[in-house]
Amino acid sequence: MSIFINREEELSALEAKYKSNKAEFIIMYGRRRVGKTELIKQFCIGKKHTYYLSTKSNDLEQMKLIVKRISDSLNDRTPEINSWNEFFQYLQDKSKNERIVLAIDEYPYLLSANSAISSIFQAGWDEYLKKTKVFLILCGSSISVMESELSSKSPLYGRRTGQIRVEPFLFKDSIKFFPNYDIFNKIYSYGILGNVPLYLMEFSDKKNILSNIADSLLKKDSILYEEPIFLLREELREPELYSKIFEAISEKGAKMVDISAKTKIDQHKLPKYLGVLKKLNYIDVLTPVTIKKPKSKQTLYVIKDNFFKFWYKYVYPNKSEIEGGDKEKVIAIIKSQLDQYTSFIFEDICKQWFKELNRKNKLPIYFNKVGTWWGHTRILSDSGSERKELEIDIVCLDENKQEALFTECKWSNINYGEAKKVLEALKEKSKFVDWTRKKEYFCIVAKEIKDKKKLRKEGFLAFDLEDFD
């Protein structure tokens, strides 16, 4: 079953361009599985259009297929066309007085079939199409290739009239795939599957979470079982090396020196590989939110994609058990650790929620920076000094008014006394945050907080899942 959710902003942008009634040249790109093709198909509903999915075969053969698709969509006779020049003449003739959408998906495949194809499209646009009513979309999943087509070095530079990078969903949109789940199971699902439509469609909200995991991730014939490895092989030249990096940061992230030690990759070579994964939206680079010029020792690399995070933590290291028929053992491990795993996902969801509240001016500060803070201090004891690591889950900063909001996230049900202890400890930790502020606020977010109104009367911010929209 095909489900189309959100993408109102992207559709609105395409519709606005469509109504211009002049020639439009749109570059669309985004990581695989993110929903680009479905977005194009939704946009094309009710319009005269041709959709073509490129392959790695001969470019002239593909050109003839595109012509056949165009003529079929117009109920026209397919002409005999043998060159790209004739192709653009044909498209010019058909779109001179009528709006026609031509969407070429996976354009990088066409480019691999003929490295001069971008120059060919440049010439075709300049000579034949720019004064027509054609609506041309070139779409691709290879972010590096598509971004190179947007650069000043590309023949297409200056020809495009718009570009759209299709991003993965936020939590608020991902959960729309599970209308029958309560908020707890929606959060579990988001933590396991992340924010890519294809993956979200693999769970059924008529099953419990563990059954979904067993059926969709732990079966050798399920599409998610080998998905990360398949994507790495498709996208990258050294998939095994990148897989080692994912393994190394699958717990709670790692610093470069630790990644190097775990993967046996020279530390000076790692920035290149980590940069590729960041560009593909698979990992994130974190530094303490208060530091403007972080040093490499303060930088933490984490898996950004929740599906990759879950897969490398529970599926990849347990493939021997899964393929040996001991799936129940893996399910038992997941069941025992699921809440601990979800606690880190909950922090990310809270950050997203805070951004929504900030946009609506529903927090005591209007922050322009948000992130995590960590550091360390020395504690004196009878046995000498001891190094203690400190971390604050969410720190929101208003750099203009010099105000700060410090927050702890707890994926648990807590009472007033427990919440008060967390907040008092948070106050103490905040003293070690080296950032000048004139005013500060303290907040706790949990699954459920009993007597949260009492905490609010005492000047704290207190939220639980009841407060989430």
Disulfide bonds with the S-S distance in Angstrom:
none
